[in-house]
Amino acid sequence: MELNKQLGQGGAGMHTTAPGSAAEALKALFGLRVSLVTGGAANAKLALADIRPGDTILAAHNNNSGAFTDVTASTTIDNPNATGTVTVGAATAGDSVTIAGLTYTLVAPGTAIDAGDMTKLALVGGQTAAVLAGRLAALVNAREDNRTSKVKASANAAVITLTAVEEGTVGNAVALAETGNTFTISGATLTGGTNTGGIKVNATTNQVVLYWLKKP
């Protein structure tokens, strides 16, 4: 929801469309949805076509023959975009990883790399796997920005998570490959992309009554 301290008082905040404005607050209110979702096993995707990660869950209750249990804290929105990982280990110059058709090759410390060459990443003596993962994720994002992006990368410790930019099953065709022993990939392609939104609850459910806000 949008917070606007000028509601009921008028003023400049009532006349704009910026975050926190009355217009944005009304958009959020119009986005209020109440959905009945068929239950399932714990952590199984429960289909809800319109919901997306940017939306907001207000409350979720499991309906078991009229007995309601609050499962809000254990309910999350499923990501319809395909994902995969690249895990960085002990680095060796010459090893490479290919992400969405673009190859990144490690080169020895001190190797001169031409300005604008995003195909190579120079090793730095003494750097940890986590540092190298962060540098590689940044290089992937910079290189993807120079074309119609296929993936976005984020690093957590030594693990790089790759997320398809385009949602749906099309992301499941984004390829991964590696040479040498530095990199461990999650599979030959990204996985998990679906054409339908949904939620997950970390407990078995019968029917979920979901109160949520559709992002304007």
C-alpha angles and dihedrals in degrees: 000000000000120000117215119169090193095064106126092017104069118217136133093309089065094059105051135075096223123123108287094028125127089250092058092045091054091048089054091050092050087052094062111126134181113199135181109216126191110244130231146159122329112284092005117136112257108203119240108161103208104039119105134179092261092061124091129241110214098178141343127197129185111226111208106178092315097321109115125207123186109239097163095119092052098045122097136174113252118235111235091197119098116247140190140168141233114200118202120217134168104337125236124185112245095034115121144188126206118210122184091341096311120109126215117196127194115227131193121275112275094022111147112240120193116245109264094021103133095170095081135057119194117222119234120215113253097008117144126237088251092056091048090049091053092049092048093048090052091049092050092052093046092050093045089053088064093063139027094300118244098178145011121216132210128177129217112179105310096340123094114200115207120201125190112241093215113064123226136045092315087080090062088074094060104116131224128191138161142191128207126010105290098086133050115193126202093231145318090285141013112273142198099053112147135180094223130064122230149154136247128214120194091223135056111275136195102195125343122217103204126194110193146153121237109220110247 
